[in-house]
């Protein structure tokens, strides 16, 4: 049996990856790992309140550990924090971990390179699957999700705070990946076949935030370019626990 921890984002790709990996009899998922912005007490990138993350883990019935990161963190510090966490997981007997990545080659290489230092093997149950089919399967399996963050350069505000369903898929612009694999949008999953009970919430404010781009190589997560640019304007939908 492979003692495995799961890199949990709170979104649809994580949920679908967990659904698939739980069907493998030789894999035992006994821990969820999530990065949280310690300054705002929200899931990194998604902007989801920590309370809702806790409720997700409780409904899944899998223990959750959080990695707290400051709002601004260098790549060097990020790598050190994660290496320390993975060392602890290795000492606890974990030999494998799971990611919900689909086709970002550079990101996979970065993950595998860091994990290989501690002889941890990464599993990618969604890797290279058709993203339209993945999202359709997600809906057909009975998962329920809402968008909590969208790239304002690619999607207007009407896509933020929207339920993921077949109409959502049909309405996506052709240049947007159906699973948002290029960071076009992020989601919160509040029900589905892997959850024991739905997570209840109310929809709060819709907020647009602008960020300063990263341009230094050392601040880039995994690419080799000397200068890095990334989209800096996002719509966030604040979800409030009931």
ROSEKE-135086 format. One record per residue (C-alpha): residue number from 1; residue in three letters; x, y, z. Coordinates in Angstrom, 1 decimal, decimal comma. Layout:
BEGIN
rokol:NUM; rotor:ALA; X:X; Y:Y; Z:Z
...
***
This chain:
BEGIN
rokol:1; rotor:UNK; X:0,0; Y:0,0; Z:0,0
rokol:2; rotor:UNK; X:1,3; Y:3,4; Z:-1,0
rokol:3; rotor:UNK; X:1,1; Y:5,8; Z:1,9
rokol:4; rotor:UNK; X:0,1; Y:9,0; Z:0,1
rokol:5; rotor:UNK; X:-0,6; Y:12,7; Z:0,8
rokol:6; rotor:UNK; X:-2,8; Y:14,8; Z:-1,5
rokol:7; rotor:UNK; X:-2,0; Y:18,4; Z:-2,5
rokol:8; rotor:UNK; X:-5,4; Y:19,8; Z:-2,1
rokol:9; rotor:UNK; X:-6,4; Y:23,2; Z:-3,7
rokol:10; rotor:UNK; X:-10,1; Y:23,2; Z:-2,7
rokol:11; rotor:UNK; X:-11,0; Y:23,3; Z:-6,4
rokol:12; rotor:UNK; X:-12,4; Y:21,1; Z:-9,2
rokol:13; rotor:UNK; X:-9,1; Y:19,6; Z:-10,4
rokol:14; rotor:UNK; X:-8,2; Y:18,5; Z:-6,9
rokol:15; rotor:UNK; X:-11,6; Y:17,0; Z:-6,4
rokol:16; rotor:UNK; X:-11,6; Y:15,1; Z:-9,6
rokol:17; rotor:UNK; X:-8,1; Y:13,9; Z:-9,1
rokol:18; rotor:UNK; X:-9,0; Y:12,7; Z:-5,6
rokol:19; rotor:UNK; X:-12,1; Y:10,9; Z:-7,0
rokol:20; rotor:UNK; X:-9,9; Y:9,0; Z:-9,5
rokol:21; rotor:UNK; X:-7,0; Y:8,2; Z:-7,1
rokol:22; rotor:UNK; X:-9,4; Y:6,9; Z:-4,4
rokol:23; rotor:UNK; X:-10,4; Y:4,2; Z:-6,9
rokol:24; rotor:UNK; X:-6,8; Y:2,8; Z:-7,0
rokol:25; rotor:UNK; X:-6,6; Y:0,0; Z:-4,4
rokol:26; rotor:UNK; X:-2,9; Y:0,3; Z:-3,8
rokol:27; rotor:UNK; X:-3,1; Y:4,0; Z:-2,9
rokol:28; rotor:UNK; X:-4,0; Y:5,2; Z:0,6
rokol:29; rotor:UNK; X:-4,7; Y:8,9; Z:1,0
rokol:30; rotor:UNK; X:-4,3; Y:9,8; Z:4,7
rokol:31; rotor:UNK; X:-3,4; Y:13,5; Z:4,5
rokol:32; rotor:UNK; X:-4,4; Y:16,6; Z:2,6
rokol:33; rotor:UNK; X:-1,9; Y:19,5; Z:2,2
rokol:34; rotor:UNK; X:-3,0; Y:23,0; Z:1,4
rokol:35; rotor:UNK; X:-1,2; Y:26,3; Z:1,2
rokol:36; rotor:UNK; X:-2,8; Y:29,2; Z:3,0
rokol:37; rotor:UNK; X:-2,1; Y:32,9; Z:2,9
rokol:38; rotor:UNK; X:-1,3; Y:33,5; Z:6,6
rokol:39; rotor:UNK; X:-1,9; Y:37,3; Z:6,3
rokol:40; rotor:UNK; X:-5,4; Y:36,9; Z:5,0
rokol:41; rotor:UNK; X:-6,3; Y:33,4; Z:6,2
rokol:42; rotor:UNK; X:-7,4; Y:32,3; Z:2,7
rokol:43; rotor:UNK; X:-6,4; Y:29,5; Z:0,4
rokol:44; rotor:UNK; X:-3,5; Y:30,7; Z:-1,9
rokol:45; rotor:UNK; X:-4,7; Y:31,9; Z:-5,3
rokol:46; rotor:UNK; X:-8,3; Y:30,8; Z:-4,8
rokol:47; rotor:UNK; X:-9,0; Y:33,5; Z:-2,1
rokol:48; rotor:UNK; X:-11,2; Y:31,0; Z:-0,2
rokol:49; rotor:UNK; X:-11,8; Y:31,5; Z:3,5
rokol:50; rotor:UNK; X:-9,9; Y:29,1; Z:5,7
rokol:51; rotor:UNK; X:-13,1; Y:28,2; Z:7,5
rokol:52; rotor:UNK; X:-14,6; Y:26,8; Z:4,3
rokol:53; rotor:UNK; X:-11,4; Y:24,8; Z:3,6
rokol:54; rotor:UNK; X:-11,7; Y:23,3; Z:7,0
rokol:55; rotor:UNK; X:-15,3; Y:22,3; Z:6,3
rokol:56; rotor:UNK; X:-14,3; Y:20,7; Z:3,1
rokol:57; rotor:UNK; X:-11,7; Y:18,5; Z:4,8
rokol:58; rotor:UNK; X:-14,2; Y:17,5; Z:7,5
rokol:59; rotor:UNK; X:-16,7; Y:16,5; Z:4,9
rokol:60; rotor:UNK; X:-14,0; Y:14,5; Z:3,0
rokol:61; rotor:UNK; X:-13,0; Y:12,8; Z:6,2
rokol:62; rotor:UNK; X:-9,3; Y:13,2; Z:5,5
rokol:63; rotor:UNK; X:-7,0; Y:15,0; Z:8,0
rokol:64; rotor:UNK; X:-5,8; Y:18,4; Z:6,7
rokol:65; rotor:UNK; X:-2,4; Y:20,1; Z:7,2
rokol:66; rotor:UNK; X:-1,8; Y:23,7; Z:6,1
rokol:67; rotor:UNK; X:1,3; Y:25,3; Z:4,9
rokol:68; rotor:UNK; X:1,1; Y:29,0; Z:5,9
rokol:69; rotor:UNK; X:2,8; Y:31,4; Z:3,5
rokol:70; rotor:UNK; X:3,1; Y:35,2; Z:3,7
rokol:71; rotor:UNK; X:1,3; Y:37,2; Z:1,1
rokol:72; rotor:UNK; X:4,6; Y:38,0; Z:-0,6
rokol:73; rotor:UNK; X:7,2; Y:35,1; Z:-0,6
rokol:74; rotor:UNK; X:10,3; Y:34,6; Z:-2,7
rokol:75; rotor:UNK; X:10,8; Y:31,4; Z:-4,7
rokol:76; rotor:UNK; X:13,7; Y:30,5; Z:-2,5
rokol:77; rotor:UNK; X:11,6; Y:30,8; Z:0,7
rokol:78; rotor:UNK; X:8,8; Y:29,0; Z:-0,9
rokol:79; rotor:UNK; X:11,0; Y:26,0; Z:-1,8
rokol:80; rotor:UNK; X:12,6; Y:25,9; Z:1,6
rokol:81; rotor:UNK; X:9,2; Y:25,9; Z:3,4
rokol:82; rotor:UNK; X:7,9; Y:23,1; Z:1,2
rokol:83; rotor:UNK; X:11,1; Y:21,1; Z:1,5
rokol:84; rotor:UNK; X:10,8; Y:21,2; Z:5,3
rokol:85; rotor:UNK; X:7,1; Y:20,1; Z:5,1
rokol:86; rotor:UNK; X:7,9; Y:17,2; Z:2,7
rokol:87; rotor:UNK; X:10,8; Y:16,1; Z:5,0
rokol:88; rotor:UNK; X:8,3; Y:15,9; Z:7,8
rokol:89; rotor:UNK; X:5,9; Y:13,9; Z:5,7
rokol:90; rotor:UNK; X:8,8; Y:11,6; Z:4,6
rokol:91; rotor:UNK; X:9,7; Y:11,0; Z:8,2
rokol:92; rotor:UNK; X:6,0; Y:10,1; Z:8,9
rokol:93; rotor:UNK; X:6,2; Y:7,3; Z:6,3
rokol:94; rotor:UNK; X:4,7; Y:8,9; Z:3,2
rokol:95; rotor:UNK; X:6,2; Y:7,6; Z:-0,1
rokol:96; rotor:UNK; X:3,8; Y:9,2; Z:-2,7
rokol:97; rotor:UNK; X:1,9; Y:12,3; Z:-3,3
rokol:98; rotor:UNK; X:-0,9; Y:13,4; Z:-5,7
rokol:99; rotor:UNK; X:-1,3; Y:16,5; Z:-7,8
rokol:100; rotor:UNK; X:-4,3; Y:17,6; Z:-10,0
rokol:101; rotor:UNK; X:-2,1; Y:19,0; Z:-12,8
rokol:102; rotor:UNK; X:-3,2; Y:18,3; Z:-16,3
rokol:103; rotor:UNK; X:-0,7; Y:19,5; Z:-18,9
rokol:104; rotor:UNK; X:1,7; Y:22,1; Z:-17,5
rokol:105; rotor:UNK; X:5,0; Y:20,4; Z:-18,3
rokol:106; rotor:UNK; X:7,3; Y:22,9; Z:-16,6
rokol:107; rotor:UNK; X:5,3; Y:22,7; Z:-13,4
rokol:108; rotor:UNK; X:5,4; Y:18,9; Z:-13,3
rokol:109; rotor:UNK; X:9,1; Y:18,9; Z:-13,9
rokol:110; rotor:UNK; X:9,6; Y:21,4; Z:-11,0
rokol:111; rotor:UNK; X:7,4; Y:19,3; Z:-8,6
rokol:112; rotor:UNK; X:9,2; Y:16,0; Z:-9,6
rokol:113; rotor:UNK; X:12,6; Y:17,6; Z:-9,2
rokol:114; rotor:UNK; X:11,9; Y:18,8; Z:-5,7
rokol:115; rotor:UNK; X:10,3; Y:15,6; Z:-4,6
rokol:116; rotor:UNK; X:13,0; Y:13,4; Z:-6,0
rokol:117; rotor:UNK; X:15,5; Y:14,9; Z:-3,5
rokol:118; rotor:UNK; X:13,5; Y:13,0; Z:-0,8
rokol:119; rotor:UNK; X:12,5; Y:10,0; Z:-2,9
rokol:120; rotor:UNK; X:8,9; Y:10,9; Z:-2,9
rokol:121; rotor:UNK; X:7,0; Y:9,9; Z:-6,1
rokol:122; rotor:UNK; X:4,4; Y:12,2; Z:-7,5
rokol:123; rotor:UNK; X:1,1; Y:10,8; Z:-9,0
rokol:124; rotor:UNK; X:-0,9; Y:12,8; Z:-11,6
rokol:125; rotor:UNK; X:-4,2; Y:11,0; Z:-12,2
rokol:126; rotor:UNK; X:-5,5; Y:13,8; Z:-14,6
rokol:127; rotor:UNK; X:-2,3; Y:14,1; Z:-16,7
rokol:128; rotor:UNK; X:-2,8; Y:14,7; Z:-20,4
rokol:129; rotor:UNK; X:-6,5; Y:14,0; Z:-20,3
rokol:130; rotor:UNK; X:-8,8; Y:16,1; Z:-22,5
rokol:131; rotor:UNK; X:-9,9; Y:19,1; Z:-20,4
rokol:132; rotor:UNK; X:-13,3; Y:19,5; Z:-22,0
rokol:133; rotor:UNK; X:-14,0; Y:15,8; Z:-21,2
rokol:134; rotor:UNK; X:-12,7; Y:16,2; Z:-17,7
rokol:135; rotor:UNK; X:-14,9; Y:19,1; Z:-16,9
rokol:136; rotor:UNK; X:-17,9; Y:17,4; Z:-18,4
rokol:137; rotor:UNK; X:-17,2; Y:14,3; Z:-16,4
rokol:138; rotor:UNK; X:-16,9; Y:16,5; Z:-13,3
rokol:139; rotor:UNK; X:-20,4; Y:17,8; Z:-13,8
rokol:140; rotor:UNK; X:-21,8; Y:14,4; Z:-14,8
rokol:141; rotor:UNK; X:-20,4; Y:12,8; Z:-11,7
rokol:142; rotor:UNK; X:-22,5; Y:15,1; Z:-9,6
rokol:143; rotor:UNK; X:-19,8; Y:17,5; Z:-8,4
rokol:144; rotor:UNK; X:-20,9; Y:21,0; Z:-7,4
rokol:145; rotor:UNK; X:-18,5; Y:23,9; Z:-7,8
rokol:146; rotor:UNK; X:-18,5; Y:27,7; Z:-8,0
rokol:147; rotor:UNK; X:-15,9; Y:30,0; Z:-9,5
rokol:148; rotor:UNK; X:-14,2; Y:32,1; Z:-6,8
rokol:149; rotor:UNK; X:-11,4; Y:33,7; Z:-8,9
rokol:150; rotor:UNK; X:-11,2; Y:34,6; Z:-12,6
rokol:151; rotor:UNK; X:-8,5; Y:36,2; Z:-14,7
rokol:152; rotor:UNK; X:-10,0; Y:39,6; Z:-15,6
rokol:153; rotor:UNK; X:-8,0; Y:39,8; Z:-18,8
rokol:154; rotor:UNK; X:-9,8; Y:36,7; Z:-20,2
rokol:155; rotor:UNK; X:-13,1; Y:36,5; Z:-18,4
rokol:156; rotor:UNK; X:-15,5; Y:39,3; Z:-17,4
rokol:157; rotor:UNK; X:-17,0; Y:39,6; Z:-13,9
rokol:158; rotor:UNK; X:-20,1; Y:37,6; Z:-14,8
rokol:159; rotor:UNK; X:-18,0; Y:34,4; Z:-14,8
rokol:160; rotor:UNK; X:-17,0; Y:34,9; Z:-11,2
rokol:161; rotor:UNK; X:-19,4; Y:33,5; Z:-8,6
rokol:162; rotor:UNK; X:-20,9; Y:31,2; Z:-11,2
rokol:163; rotor:UNK; X:-21,8; Y:27,6; Z:-10,8
rokol:164; rotor:UNK; X:-19,9; Y:25,1; Z:-12,9
rokol:165; rotor:UNK; X:-22,4; Y:23,3; Z:-15,2
rokol:166; rotor:UNK; X:-22,8; Y:22,4; Z:-18,9
rokol:167; rotor:UNK; X:-23,9; Y:26,0; Z:-19,8
rokol:168; rotor:UNK; X:-20,8; Y:27,3; Z:-18,1
rokol:169; rotor:UNK; X:-18,7; Y:25,1; Z:-20,3
rokol:170; rotor:UNK; X:-20,6; Y:26,2; Z:-23,4
rokol:171; rotor:UNK; X:-20,2; Y:29,9; Z:-22,5
rokol:172; rotor:UNK; X:-16,4; Y:29,8; Z:-22,1
rokol:173; rotor:UNK; X:-14,5; Y:31,8; Z:-24,8
rokol:174; rotor:UNK; X:-12,6; Y:29,5; Z:-27,1
rokol:175; rotor:UNK; X:-9,2; Y:30,8; Z:-25,9
rokol:176; rotor:UNK; X:-10,0; Y:29,8; Z:-22,3
rokol:177; rotor:UNK; X:-9,1; Y:26,2; Z:-21,3
rokol:178; rotor:UNK; X:-12,2; Y:24,4; Z:-20,0
rokol:179; rotor:UNK; X:-10,4; Y:23,4; Z:-16,8
rokol:180; rotor:UNK; X:-8,7; Y:26,8; Z:-16,4
rokol:181; rotor:UNK; X:-5,4; Y:25,0; Z:-16,5
rokol:182; rotor:UNK; X:-3,6; Y:28,2; Z:-17,5
rokol:183; rotor:UNK; X:-4,9; Y:30,0; Z:-14,5
rokol:184; rotor:UNK; X:-8,0; Y:31,4; Z:-16,2
rokol:185; rotor:UNK; X:-10,3; Y:30,6; Z:-13,3
rokol:186; rotor:UNK; X:-10,3; Y:28,8; Z:-9,9
rokol:187; rotor:UNK; X:-13,2; Y:27,1; Z:-8,1
rokol:188; rotor:UNK; X:-14,5; Y:26,0; Z:-4,8
rokol:189; rotor:UNK; X:-16,1; Y:22,5; Z:-4,7
rokol:190; rotor:UNK; X:-18,9; Y:22,2; Z:-2,2
rokol:191; rotor:UNK; X:-20,5; Y:18,9; Z:-3,0
rokol:192; rotor:UNK; X:-19,9; Y:15,7; Z:-4,9
rokol:193; rotor:UNK; X:-19,4; Y:11,9; Z:-4,7
rokol:194; rotor:UNK; X:-16,3; Y:12,2; Z:-2,5
rokol:195; rotor:UNK; X:-18,0; Y:14,4; Z:0,1
rokol:196; rotor:UNK; X:-20,1; Y:13,1; Z:3,0
rokol:197; rotor:UNK; X:-22,2; Y:16,3; Z:3,3
rokol:198; rotor:UNK; X:-22,4; Y:19,5; Z:1,2
rokol:199; rotor:UNK; X:-20,5; Y:22,6; Z:2,4
rokol:200; rotor:UNK; X:-23,0; Y:25,4; Z:3,0
rokol:201; rotor:UNK; X:-22,1; Y:29,0; Z:2,2
rokol:202; rotor:UNK; X:-23,6; Y:32,3; Z:1,0
rokol:203; rotor:UNK; X:-22,2; Y:34,5; Z:-1,8
rokol:204; rotor:UNK; X:-20,6; Y:37,7; Z:-0,6
rokol:205; rotor:UNK; X:-18,9; Y:40,6; Z:-2,4
rokol:206; rotor:UNK; X:-17,4; Y:40,5; Z:-5,9
rokol:207; rotor:UNK; X:-14,0; Y:42,3; Z:-5,8
rokol:208; rotor:UNK; X:-11,5; Y:43,1; Z:-8,4
rokol:209; rotor:UNK; X:-7,8; Y:43,0; Z:-7,3
rokol:210; rotor:UNK; X:-4,7; Y:44,1; Z:-9,1
rokol:211; rotor:UNK; X:-1,2; Y:42,8; Z:-8,3
rokol:212; rotor:UNK; X:2,3; Y:43,7; Z:-9,2
rokol:213; rotor:UNK; X:3,8; Y:41,3; Z:-11,7
rokol:214; rotor:UNK; X:6,8; Y:39,1; Z:-10,9
rokol:215; rotor:UNK; X:9,8; Y:39,9; Z:-13,1
rokol:216; rotor:UNK; X:12,7; Y:38,3; Z:-11,3
rokol:217; rotor:UNK; X:13,9; Y:34,8; Z:-12,2
rokol:218; rotor:UNK; X:14,3; Y:33,8; Z:-8,5
rokol:219; rotor:UNK; X:10,6; Y:34,7; Z:-7,9
rokol:220; rotor:UNK; X:9,4; Y:32,4; Z:-10,6
rokol:221; rotor:UNK; X:8,0; Y:29,1; Z:-9,5
rokol:222; rotor:UNK; X:9,4; Y:26,7; Z:-12,1
rokol:223; rotor:UNK; X:10,3; Y:28,3; Z:-15,4
rokol:224; rotor:UNK; X:13,8; Y:29,1; Z:-16,6
rokol:225; rotor:UNK; X:13,2; Y:32,5; Z:-18,2
rokol:226; rotor:UNK; X:15,1; Y:35,5; Z:-16,8
rokol:227; rotor:UNK; X:12,0; Y:37,6; Z:-16,8
rokol:228; rotor:UNK; X:8,5; Y:36,4; Z:-16,0
rokol:229; rotor:UNK; X:5,3; Y:38,2; Z:-16,7
rokol:230; rotor:UNK; X:1,9; Y:37,0; Z:-15,4
rokol:231; rotor:UNK; X:-1,6; Y:38,3; Z:-15,4
rokol:232; rotor:UNK; X:-2,2; Y:40,8; Z:-12,7
rokol:233; rotor:UNK; X:-5,9; Y:41,6; Z:-12,6
rokol:234; rotor:UNK; X:-8,4; Y:39,1; Z:-11,1
rokol:235; rotor:UNK; X:-12,1; Y:39,0; Z:-10,0
rokol:236; rotor:UNK; X:-12,7; Y:37,4; Z:-6,7
rokol:237; rotor:UNK; X:-16,0; Y:36,2; Z:-5,3
rokol:238; rotor:UNK; X:-16,0; Y:36,1; Z:-1,5
rokol:239; rotor:UNK; X:-17,9; Y:33,1; Z:-0,1
rokol:240; rotor:UNK; X:-19,2; Y:33,3; Z:3,5
rokol:241; rotor:UNK; X:-19,6; Y:30,3; Z:5,7
rokol:242; rotor:UNK; X:-23,1; Y:29,7; Z:7,1
***
